[in-house]
Amino acid sequence: MTQTVLSASRSHQVFDRALKVAPGGVNSPVRSCKSVASEPVFIDRADGAYMWDVDGNRYIDYVGSWGAMILGHRHPRVLEAIEDGLLRGTSFGAPCAAEVELAELIQKIVPSMELVRMVNSGTEATMSAIRLARAFTSRQMIVKFDGCYHGHADSFLVRAGSGLATLGIASSPGVPEDLSRLTISLPYNDLPAVEKTFQEHRDKIAAVIVEPVVGNAGLIKPGEGYLRGLRELSTRHGALLIFDEVMTGFRVALGGAQERWQIEPDLTCLGKIIGAGLPVGAYGGRKQIMEMVAPQGPVYQAGTLSGNPLAMRAGAAQLRLLQIPHTYQQLDQRTDRLADGLRELAGKSRTPFQVSSITGMITLFFAPKEVNDFAGAQACDTKAFARLWQALIAAGIYWPPSQFETAFVSLVHSKKDIDETLAAFEEALASLDKGD
């Protein structure tokens, strides 16, 4: 497929400069837009549901900083919290009250997190949780699931989603083979495969880590009883169950997927929403386990910027707003309006596609049948998706530039925004049907 250059624009000029200073011209692979045969759009500013690129073009944003901006960009209360923090200092390298306040909010909303440790990213949270699980169980092996992405730590880069799926990388070079052998990746939504693996590796599996709702292979929801089954199997075999709720936390419900499905994991990993757009991560769980983390216990993990006061203040402001009654009903309504409209278009389109949605998250899969696992996602028509994306970006819709990523609906997407989005999809799909 021929790569699309959006225009002889400032964005193109910035990308040309970026190629000289950064690998691929970007600082995170999916942003390169390689899988949609385009150049990246360089953003200048954002507000509410919109972003503007360096050429002044406006987009309705469905990336939302990959899920962090559930309240939209530049929410006044979040900005006030950051501005107040700026007056006090940007980083202390010492404890501050703001990190205690955010941890208390998290603990209140997610009761399974009896103790919480702040870190700087979702990757730090998941890699720390795995180290802790290995120490607590005195076992080394972990089970993950095909298409689930838990960050770029070595243990997770086996049949992972997100940028690896987008770029067709099965497992990253540079990961020691001996370490890869300690990671077992199984099909998502296949409980018998998990049971068989536990039987084959008795007393060796430290933890099962899962995105309770897969968001890094496109949106794939758990089948009935799947998460409950993972909980029961982990308990029976003495392994810890880790929910990676970096994406689903405070999005699919206030208390995340564990509240929605009433499952209590041993450890939970968070990110994105708890920083309101600033770099952040956290992991936490049962007190007995978390007390093994230094300085209380022997499992070492540290970070110069962990508990950064600006991120803590922004996150606390956002979580307080999300506790307002009826917030998630409103998010459901906005998500349903977009998803139902896309399903209506699917019924008219000659190009087959499926729409998967849950509160605040949505994916359009170019597949003839429902996608329930990574194999189904990989079978999608990625060329059709690329053509769709190019038409959408030209129409002012900023959709994730990969078939294997989830779009995010925010609380500030208006009916007008969603209707404008559906009109752009209708025109783009009509062009696909014609073979343009």
Phi and psi in degrees as a GROMACS rama.xvg file:
@    title "Ramachandran Plot"
@    xaxis  label "Phi"
@    yaxis  label "Psi"
@TYPE xy
-70.9956  134.358  THR-2
-71.3733  138.136  GLN-3
-93.2878  125.142  THR-4
-98.5563  120.236  VAL-5
-58.5196  -38.5084  LEU-6
178.285  171.864  SER-7
-76.7217  74.4194  ALA-8
-114.969  173.725  SER-9
-63.3976  -36.9639  ARG-10
-59.4501  -44.3013  SER-11
-62.5486  -40.3326  HIS-12
-65.8464  -40.6953  GLN-13
-65.9246  -39.4118  VAL-14
-63.612  -40.0652  PHE-15
-60.8725  -39.4758  ASP-16
-67.9571  -40.962  ARG-17
-61.692  -36.344  ALA-18
-60.8977  -23.7717  LEU-19
-85.4016  -10.8498  LYS-20
-126.638  -12.0586  VAL-21
-139.486  144.62  ALA-22
-58.3813  118.377  PRO-23
70.5349  4.49443  GLY-24
79.2779  8.89024  GLY-25
-138.191  168.15  VAL-26
-111.299  8.6782  ASN-27
-157.529  131.68  SER-28
-57.8651  -43.1282  PRO-29
-62.1479  -28.9481  VAL-30
-63.7696  -16.3774  ARG-31
-67.5693  -21.9105  SER-32
65.6433  18.8336  CYS-33
-61.108  -38.5389  LYS-34
-71.7833  -15.2862  SER-35
-109.124  19.1416  VAL-36
52.8655  46.0868  ALA-37
-140.759  170.626  SER-38
-90.1192  155.009  GLU-39
-70.0249  152.166  PRO-40
-93.4659  124.997  VAL-41
-91.0508  122.179  PHE-42
-90.8608  139.604  ILE-43
-100.721  -40.5586  ASP-44
-160.099  167.636  ARG-45
-148.519  154.037  ALA-46
-160.273  127.68  ASP-47
61.7718  -122.333  GLY-48
-93.7302  7.58869  ALA-49
-122.127  153.535  TYR-50
-130.866  152.278  MET-51
-123.3  134.128  TRP-52
-85.3037  178.334  ASP-53
-68.136  -11.0887  VAL-54
-95.0526  -1.34347  ASP-55
90.9333  3.3974  GLY-56
-74.7086  135.541  ASN-57
-96.2983  140.996  ARG-58
-129.019  142.186  TYR-59
-80.2516  122.097  ILE-60
-95.5464  119.416  ASP-61
-115.018  16.1016  TYR-62
-96.7374  -42.8301  VAL-63
54.2434  45.5348  GLY-64
53.1056  41.7637  SER-65
57.7771  40.1423  TRP-66
106.555  -12.7751  GLY-67
-70.2721  -32.2123  ALA-68
-91.3127  60.5001  MET-69
-66.6921  -24.768  ILE-70
-95.5498  4.93729  LEU-71
85.7681  173.072  GLY-72
-78.7041  142.441  HIS-73
59.6348  43.4858  ARG-74
-62.4742  134.412  HIS-75
-56.0999  -40.4946  PRO-76
-69.2432  -36.3334  ARG-77
-68.4045  -43.0136  VAL-78
-61.8542  -40.1925  LEU-79
-60.453  -41.0831  GLU-80
-64.7464  -40.9628  ALA-81
-67.687  -43.7432  ILE-82
-62.5331  -40.2586  GLU-83
-62.986  -40.7068  ASP-84
-64.6551  -39.3836  GLY-85
-59.0916  -36.3215  LEU-86
-67.3068  -21.6906  LEU-87
-97.0478  -18.3512  ARG-88
128.919  149.171  GLY-89
-89.7078  -23.8306  THR-90
-163.311  140.316  SER-91
-114.643  -29.2652  PHE-92
65.3263  25.034  GLY-93
-150.741  159.96  ALA-94
-61.4223  148.914  PRO-95
-138.217  158.065  CYS-96
-64.7998  -29.791  ALA-97
-62.2039  -35.453  ALA-98
-70.4676  -30.8542  GLU-99
-69.6185  -42.095  VAL-100
-61.1712  -45.5598  GLU-101
-64.8312  -42.1705  LEU-102
-61.9162  -39.1621  ALA-103
-63.8502  -40.3402  GLU-104
-63.5809  -45.6467  LEU-105
-60.6547  -46.4827  ILE-106
-60.1892  -39.122  GLN-107
-67.3433  -42.2241  LYS-108
-81.6853  -32.6495  ILE-109
-120.057  83.8994  VAL-110
-61.4933  -22.8545  PRO-111
-65.6744  -18.456  SER-112
-90.8323  79.3759  MET-113
-68.4943  -31.9403  GLU-114
-132.378  145.041  LEU-115
-128.494  137.144  VAL-116
-119.203  124.229  ARG-117
-81.7773  139.537  MET-118
-135.148  -165.914  VAL-119
-108.54  -7.11159  ASN-120
-162.435  165.371  SER-121
-63.3575  -36.5217  GLY-122
-60.2314  -44.8666  THR-123
-61.3646  -38.8169  GLU-124
-64.2449  -47.1832  ALA-125
-71.2624  -41.1937  THR-126
-66.1293  -34.4505  MET-127
-70.2203  -38.6562  SER-128
-64.5814  -38.6089  ALA-129
-67.1321  -43.5467  ILE-130
-58.7711  -43.1418  ARG-131
-64.9709  -41.7656  LEU-132
-62.9496  -40.8533  ALA-133
-64.0556  -40.5326  ARG-134
-68.2216  -41.7921  ALA-135
-67.5636  -38.6487  PHE-136
-93.7711  -12.3201  THR-137
56.9845  35.5292  SER-138
-125.116  166.021  ARG-139
-117.889  -27.0662  GLN-140
-81.613  148.348  MET-141
-127.429  151.864  ILE-142
-111.991  127.711  VAL-143
-126.259  -174.027  LYS-144
-131.025  142.635  PHE-145
-53.818  129.597  ASP-146
89.0259  -13.8735  GLY-147
-80.1338  133.005  CYS-148
-113.851  123.552  TYR-149
-118.711  29.86  HIS-150
95.2549  -179.87  GLY-151
-102.45  19.9971  HIS-152
-65.7029  149.958  ALA-153
-52.296  -41.5348  ASP-154
-63.8236  -19.3072  SER-155
-101.973  -8.38481  PHE-156
-88.8145  51.182  LEU-157
-126.256  116.96  VAL-158
44.4363  52.3786  ARG-159
-94.6255  165.79  ALA-160
-95.2864  -151.159  GLY-161
57.1693  -131.579  SER-162
-62.2286  -30.7448  GLY-163
-65.3236  -44.3142  LEU-164
-65.8093  -41.2585  ALA-165
-60.4986  -41.3046  THR-166
-95.0262  2.94572  LEU-167
71.6689  31.8287  GLY-168
-98.8231  116.585  ILE-169
-75.5063  -41.159  ALA-170
-155.734  136.825  SER-171
-76.4873  133.234  SER-172
-58.5307  152.082  PRO-173
96.1054  -10.9161  GLY-174
-88.4994  120.452  VAL-175
-57.0877  136.225  PRO-176
-59.3547  -38.1531  GLU-177
-62.1878  -36.1118  ASP-178
-72.5309  -39.0669  LEU-179
-59.0772  -34.0295  SER-180
-67.9107  -16.1732  ARG-181
-87.9759  -3.37048  LEU-182
-111.767  123.726  THR-183
-108.618  121.746  ILE-184
-107.496  124.145  SER-185
-117.667  160.23  LEU-186
-63.5552  134.794  PRO-187
-69.2337  147.271  TYR-188
71.642  19.5311  ASN-189
-121.927  87.5323  ASP-190
-64.9828  -41.1416  LEU-191
-55.6058  -34.8768  PRO-192
-65.0891  -35.921  ALA-193
-68.5786  -44.3695  VAL-194
-62.0628  -42.8708  GLU-195
-62.4615  -40.2194  LYS-196
-65.1035  -40.6414  THR-197
-63.3157  -37.6338  PHE-198
-67.8625  -34.7893  GLN-199
-78.678  -24.7287  GLU-200
-126.034  51.9511  HIS-201
-56.1603  136.252  ARG-202
60.1396  20.6412  ASP-203
-117.997  -18.0149  LYS-204
-90.704  118.298  ILE-205
-79.3342  -39.6  ALA-206
-157.274  153.219  ALA-207
-110.209  120.764  VAL-208
-114.498  134.785  ILE-209
-148.121  143.289  VAL-210
-77.8702  111.614  GLU-211
-58.8216  -32.823  PRO-212
-121.236  117.815  VAL-213
-67.4682  127.644  VAL-214
-121.58  -5.92607  GLY-215
-106.57  14.1539  ASN-216
-130.769  28.4411  ALA-217
82.2812  172.184  GLY-218
-81.471  114.45  LEU-219
-125.022  121.024  ILE-220
-91.0234  152.251  LYS-221
-71.6972  140.844  PRO-222
-70.2082  165.749  GLY-223
-59.1173  126.485  GLU-224
81.1355  -1.54851  GLY-225
-67.3283  -50.912  TYR-226
-66.5661  -38.0929  LEU-227
-62.0985  -39.0626  ARG-228
-64.842  -40.0152  GLY-229
-62.4838  -39.5719  LEU-230
-62.4656  -46.8408  ARG-231
-66.7877  -42.181  GLU-232
-66.6473  -41.5296  LEU-233
-62.5065  -45.2886  SER-234
-62.421  -45.4289  THR-235
-60.8834  -35.3258  ARG-236
-102.561  10.8273  HIS-237
72.8544  20.5869  GLY-238
-100.99  155.416  ALA-239
-84.7039  146.551  LEU-240
-104.54  121.475  LEU-241
-112.372  121.995  ILE-242
-94.06  118.751  PHE-243
-86.509  95.3632  ASP-244
-106.078  29.4939  GLU-245
-55.9616  -39.4433  VAL-246
-93.4157  -42.7986  MET-247
-84.7757  -18.4423  THR-248
-61.6066  127.394  GLY-249
62.7512  18.5935  PHE-250
-122.022  -58.3159  ARG-251
-73.4673  -13.8176  VAL-252
-168.478  164.904  ALA-253
-55.997  -45.7929  LEU-254
-90.6916  17.007  GLY-255
76.9173  -166.774  GLY-256
-63.8554  -32.928  ALA-257
-66.7816  -30.0088  GLN-258
-74.3674  -42.1137  GLU-259
-63.5531  -40.5879  ARG-260
-102.81  1.5595  TRP-261
55.3522  48.7919  GLN-262
-118.243  132.368  ILE-263
-106.525  106.521  GLU-264
-76.2724  166.565  PRO-265
-77.8105  -37.9422  ASP-266
-135.361  148.852  LEU-267
-130.72  139.305  THR-268
-113.041  135.078  CYS-269
-128.868  163.438  LEU-270
-172.333  -154.674  GLY-271
47.7703  -92.0322  LYS-272
-60.85  -32.7924  ILE-273
-72.5914  -2.35322  ILE-274
-116.602  -4.41608  GLY-275
52.4767  32.7006  ALA-276
105.737  -8.68577  GLY-277
-96.8489  153.042  LEU-278
-60.96  126.052  PRO-279
-164.776  157.265  VAL-280
-159.274  166.986  GLY-281
-159.263  149.556  ALA-282
-135.958  152.43  TYR-283
-170.242  171.796  GLY-284
172.962  -150.046  GLY-285
-57.6637  137.969  ARG-286
-55.6087  -41.7181  LYS-287
-58.6403  -35.8232  GLN-288
-79.2626  -48.8863  ILE-289
-66.5162  -23.2247  MET-290
-68.6099  -6.8825  GLU-291
-81.7206  -9.66447  MET-292
-80.25  136.67  VAL-293
-62.6801  142.504  ALA-294
-90.5334  -2.20355  PRO-295
-74.3072  -31.4232  GLN-296
-132.058  -169.124  GLY-297
-91.4651  -6.53302  PRO-298
-82.6531  112.01  VAL-299
-87.4436  136.116  TYR-300
-161.518  133.913  GLN-301
-150.072  166.431  ALA-302
-164.663  129.056  GLY-303
-57.5366  -42.288  THR-304
-101.249  7.80152  LEU-305
-60.7697  134.371  SER-306
73.4566  28.0476  GLY-307
-52.9962  128.371  ASN-308
-60.9972  -33.2588  PRO-309
-68.362  -46.3066  LEU-310
-63.1741  -39.598  ALA-311
-64.1751  -43.9155  MET-312
-66.5743  -42.9481  ARG-313
-63.0684  -45.7208  ALA-314
-63.5663  -42.3846  GLY-315
-63.2391  -40.2108  ALA-316
-61.3499  -42.9528  ALA-317
-66.7725  -44.2136  GLN-318
-64.5947  -36.4288  LEU-319
-62.1837  -41.0124  ARG-320
-67.2898  -34.7083  LEU-321
-70.0306  -15.3748  LEU-322
-84.178  -4.0192  GLN-323
-62.7297  132.904  ILE-324
-54.3242  144.732  PRO-325
74.1789  4.17682  HIS-326
-58.3672  -45.1019  THR-327
-78.8313  -22.5678  TYR-328
-65.5822  -39.796  GLN-329
-64.6225  -41.2532  GLN-330
-65.4529  -38.9462  LEU-331
-58.7819  -45.6432  ASP-332
-61.3068  -42.2625  GLN-333
-67.3019  -42.704  ARG-334
-63.0067  -45.2573  THR-335
-63.6089  -37.7141  ASP-336
-60.5867  -43.6545  ARG-337
-71.4954  -46.1608  LEU-338
-64.2845  -43.9695  ALA-339
-64.1593  -38.7582  ASP-340
-64.2898  -39.4686  GLY-341
-68.2674  -37.427  LEU-342
-65.1869  -35.3567  ARG-343
-64.2117  -40.588  GLU-344
-66.6311  -34.8054  LEU-345
-61.2521  -35.5911  ALA-346
-67.5356  -20.2726  GLY-347
-100.132  -20.1131  LYS-348
-80.2172  142.506  SER-349
-84.0228  -12.6756  ARG-350
-94.0847  109.678  THR-351
-67.4401  134.158  PRO-352
-151.735  157.932  PHE-353
-115.901  150.164  GLN-354
-117.226  119.603  VAL-355
-111.321  130.614  SER-356
-148.122  154.347  SER-357
-153.839  168.574  ILE-358
-45.503  113.616  THR-359
80.2009  1.97431  GLY-360
-137.991  145.617  MET-361
-158.059  142.571  ILE-362
-137.853  140.507  THR-363
-106.121  113.363  LEU-364
-99.5568  125.88  PHE-365
-82.3908  76.9111  PHE-366
-141.916  151.368  ALA-367
-77.3162  -15.0718  PRO-368
-140.99  168.05  LYS-369
-56.1243  139.835  GLU-370
-98.048  120.297  VAL-371
-117.447  -4.73834  ASN-372
-156.871  177.364  ASP-373
-65.4193  -36.0831  PHE-374
-60.8568  -40.1574  ALA-375
-64.9893  -38.6675  GLY-376
-66.517  -40.7526  ALA-377
-66.353  -21.692  GLN-378
-81.8608  -2.63352  ALA-379
-66.4176  157.575  CYS-380
-82.7955  92.5173  ASP-381
-71.4538  -24.8175  THR-382
-69.7285  -38.8799  LYS-383
-63.8707  -40.9213  ALA-384
-61.9168  -42.1434  PHE-385
-60.2793  -43.165  ALA-386
-64.3724  -40.355  ARG-387
-60.035  -47.8951  LEU-388
-59.9023  -42.9839  TRP-389
-61.0823  -40.1675  GLN-390
-68.087  -38.3099  ALA-391
-67.4483  -44.2713  LEU-392
-64.6635  -34.9719  ILE-393
-67.4433  -26.7075  ALA-394
-91.0384  2.56209  ALA-395
86.8541  26.4252  GLY-396
-114.376  117.11  ILE-397
-94.4971  93.6413  TYR-398
-100.746  150.783  TRP-399
-53.3567  131.704  PRO-400
-83.4782  50.4275  PRO-401
-164.604  139.413  SER-402
-62.4986  -22.633  GLN-403
-102.746  28.1669  PHE-404
-129.141  156.41  GLU-405
-97.4741  141.599  THR-406
-87.7001  151.679  ALA-407
-121.027  129.246  PHE-408
-96.0503  137.873  VAL-409
-110.498  171.773  SER-410
-74.7036  -8.40866  LEU-411
-106.368  1.89016  VAL-412
-69.4642  117.714  HIS-413
-86.7552  168.487  SER-414
-58.2241  -39.2556  LYS-415
-62.4169  -44.0303  LYS-416
-59.0344  -46.2611  ASP-417
-67.7938  -39.849  ILE-418
-65.6921  -37.7774  ASP-419
-64.7381  -38.5601  GLU-420
-64.0567  -44.8482  THR-421
-64.2872  -36.7298  LEU-422
-64.1002  -39.6024  ALA-423
-66.1543  -41.2578  ALA-424
-61.8363  -43.0753  PHE-425
-60.1815  -44.4035  GLU-426
-66.7547  -41.1592  GLU-427
-65.6053  -42.146  ALA-428
-68.2764  -36.2069  LEU-429
-61.7356  -38.0861  ALA-430
-66.5144  -38.9425  SER-431
-62.8862  -43.4554  LEU-432
-61.4857  -32.4358  ASP-433
-80.0904  -11.9237  LYS-434
83.4516  17.816  GLY-435
